[in-house]
Structure formats: structure tokens, C-alpha cells
Amino acid sequence: MPTTRSRALVIGAGIVGLSCAFFLRRTGHDVTILDRDPNGDRASLGNAGAIAQPEVMPIAAPGIVSKLPRYLLDPLGPLYIQLGYAWRLWPYLSRFLRAANNRQYAASAESMGSLLVTAFDDHGTIHQETGLGHLLSKDGHLWVYRSPAVRDALPDWKIRERQGLACTFLNRDDLVSEEPALGPMAACAVRTNDWATYVDPKAYVMGLMTHLREQGVAFQDCNVGTLDGDTVTGTDGRRYPFEHLVIAAGAWSHRLTEQLGDWCPLETERGYNTTIPSPGISLNRMLTFAEDHFVATPMSMGLRIGGAVEFAGLKTPPNFNRSKALLELAAKYLPELNVDGGTEWMGHRPSTPDSLPVIDRASRYSNVFYAFGHGHLGLTGSATTGRLIAALVRGEEASLDLTPFRIGRF
């Protein structure tokens, strides 16, 4: 614990910002969280709920370059770039394409694995103090495939094996024994037990917010306008002085880091889902339909079907035809699925070209820190990121090499 309490600001009330606030408060800092709508919707509330330690593979996979023309022509496909947005996407996309090679793929997976190796322990630290552990179900996970040949040809399994992540290959009979609701389109799978899901991600986020308030963390409605090395100023003119600042503003973070001299090609991956209250089937665990790039997660409020990547910026209205297309895909794998009565949702995942988050200190200000860009793994990596940021604020050495997560790598 620091002998002198310091004033720390965290910009962003998503799960990464809340986790940073948790570990900063735990180590004795006076913490205030700034967010333009602290109780509003965000990617943390509508996600698939996973602590997905083995999900270390970047999106920029070898071979994806040849698929991009097809993706551009299919607005309901697994990865879509809105044509009018493509030119603005180029700083991100050019680096994404450069990362789509075997060497960088393996390197990014290794770096992400080093970050997530303590994910369960770090979430456990939060559970111990908040009493929110009852929301987590460590029920494992299945990657489901239409083709054994596709599954077996992937380099992913050897990469995971080198990281000590055990995976078990299942044939059709084994798969149906595990998940009877799957139809004949599901030919095989891979099972991992190093996976857990929050049965209600929103309840976890709101519960953590309640705990932080009880511990004296303040929440301020603030649409950040400008900032420097000692003060954040809202668009309404209110000023918030600080001794330490953490920028954890999700897909909006790069707009703030640029004011401090640190450019980042951050983009929003718009993800869609539908939560079906009465799906008519039962799943025993979260499933990833790997060849069609979507997931199905059983939750306390129903079955959540989600996925896809859409690049269309922060302001374009949602295209919920993407949610409907995912339901159509799900029904092909789950023939008895009832798709009626669902609630559609879209969220902004903060994405970097190499799928690695930014966990770093600002280049010009030693008291400003960055924690954003976790993509599909914001919930998974949130607690570990919070612990690492709190260590950096205290001036301690991080427990892993943070070089791959520096903002200057771009």
C-alpha cells in the first residue's frame, strides 16, 4: 500500500476501466472514474461472457488476405468493411494485412498467451473481495467444425499446446454426447476446460460498479474534451486534476492518446448478438462455430448468439440484419432452435491490427497510462490488465514483458 494516498482518474467505465479502478483502490489510491454515461450501455454488458484463456489467436491469420474481396461483397458475412468507411480504415487495415503472416500470427498468440495465463487468478482476486464469483461457471468450451480436415490443418492447436493449454479432439459421436442439441452439420469439435463464462455479464459489471462505490470510488458523468499531464477537462468546462491518469475508454481511447502525442491505429470492431429468452434447446457450455465465426453462450437470461466483425466506425447506425443472419446460421447447426423473441444488440470492440491490447505508459507523461484495445478479449483480460496498470502506477516492474503491448509498436 502507498504511504501517501494519490488521486487517480480512470477514463472509461467499461470492464477494463472498472478493473483498473478496483486494483488502484485496492492499493490505496483515491479513484474517480470519468465516463460520459457511467450507467449506460457498453461492450462489457452485451458480450459473450467468456474468460477465454485459450483464445489467444489474432484475427490477422495467414490466408485472410485472399478472403477480403469476398468479405467486402457480403454485408452479412463474418467480416465486413463498409465501402464508404474503407478509406478511413486504411491506417488500421494496412497494418492488419502486414500482420497476417505465420511469424506474426505465432508471435501475437504467444504474447496474448503470456497476458492471459493469470486471467483466472486475477478474476479470482476480484471475486474474493466483491462476492461476484457465483456468476462464473467454469464449464469449459467447444470449438465446433463442419470439417475434420479444416480443424486438423490449423496451426492453432500446436500453439496452444506449447502454452500448456490442453485441448481434446472430439469426433461426431463424442460431440453429440457432449451437446445433444447439435445437428448433423456439426461434424467434430475440440474441447478445452481452460474456459469459463459469466452467466450474466451485465450483472458482473454492475456488481463491480456497486462494490467500487462502496469502497469510495467516485463516478462522474464527463464527456472528456481535453487533457494534458495533470488535468482532464470535460466538454462542459469542468476540470479534474489528477496525479495519475488511466485511459481505458475502449474504442474511443485513441482520440485521447493523440492529444498526448501517442498515435494508435485503433478501430471499432462492431459485434452483434441476439439473446433468446426461450431457445427451446439446452447447451451445456459456450460453443464457438469456428468455420462460420459465431458463438452460442447459455446464460441466465437465455441463449446468446453472437459474433461477426463489422468495420463501419463509431457513428454508423447498427445493421441488425447481421444479428438475424447469425440466427439463421445458428439454426443450421441447432435444428430445434427457437429464434423468436430475441433481443438484438450491437457493441463496439476496441481493436488493434495485431489483436494485442495497449498496456503502457504515455511517451510524454510518466503519470499517464493506457489500457485499451482488447478486442474480443476485454472481459477475459480485464482483471489482469487492471493488476498490471496498478503495478505500473506504483512504479513496480510488471510481472511479464510488456514490450508487445507498447503503443509505440505501431
C-alpha positions, 0 to 999 in steps of 0.5 A: 500500500502507498504511504501517501494516498494519490488521486487517480482518474480512470477514463472509461467505465467499461470492464477494463476501466472498472478493473483498473479502478478496483486494483488502484483502490485496492492499493490505496489510491483515491479513484474517480472514474470519468465516463460520459454515461457511467450507467449506460450501455457498453461492450462489457454488458452485451458480450459473450461472457467468456474468460477465454484463456485459450483464445489467444489467436489474432484475427490477422491469420495467414490466408485472410488476405485472399478472403477480403474481396469476398468479405467486402461483397457480403454485408452479412458475412463474418467480416465486413468493411463498409465501402464508404468507411474503407478509406478511413480504415486504411491506417488500421487495415494496412497494418492488419494485412502486414500482420497476417503472416505465420511469424506474426500470427505465432508471435501475437498468440504467444504474447496474448498467451503470456497476458492471459495465463493469470486471467483466472487468478486475477478474476479470482482476486476480484471475486474474493473481495466483491462476492461476484464469483457465483456468476462464473461457471467454469464449464469449459468450451467447444470449438465446433467444425463442419470439417475434420480436415479444416480443424486438423490443418490449423496451426492453432492447436500446436500453439496452444499446446506449447502454452500448456493449454490442453485441448481434446479432439472430439469426433461426431459421436463424442460431440453429440454426447457432449451437446445433444442439441447439435445437428448433423452439420456439426461434424467434430469439435475440440474441447478445452476446460481452460474456459469459463463464462459469466452467466450474466455479464451485465450483472458482473459489471454492475456488481463491480460498479456497486462494490467500487462505490462502496469502497469510495470510488467516485463516478462522474458523468464527463464527456472528456474534451481535453487533457494534458499531464495533470488535468482532464477537462470535460466538454462542459468546462469542468476540470479534474486534476489528477496525479495519475491518469488511466485511459481505458475508454475502449474504442474511443481511447485513441482520440485521447492518446493523440492529444498526448502525442501517442498515435494508435491505429485503433478501430471499432470492431462492431459485434452483434448478438441476439439473446433468446429468452426461450431457445427451446434447446439446452447447451451445456457450455459456450460453443464457438462455430469456428468455420462460420465465426459465431458463438452460442453462450447459455446464460441466465437470461437465455441463449446468446448468439453472437459474433461477426466483425463489422468495420463501419466506425463509431457513428454508423447506425447498427445493421441488425440484419447481421444479428438475424443472419447469425440466427439463421446460421445458428439454426443450421447447426441447432435444428430445434432452435427457437429464434423468436423473441430475441433481443438484438444488440450491437457493441463496439470492440476496441481493436488493434491490427495485431489483436494485442491490447495497449498496456503502457505508459504515455511517451510524454507523461510518466503519470499517464497510462493506457489500457485499451484495445482488447478486442474480443478479449476485454472481459477475459483480460480485464482483471489482469490488465487492471493488476498490471496498470496498478503495478505500473502506477506504483512504479513496480516492474510488471510481472511479464514483458510488456514490450508487445503491448507498447503503443509505440509498436505501431 
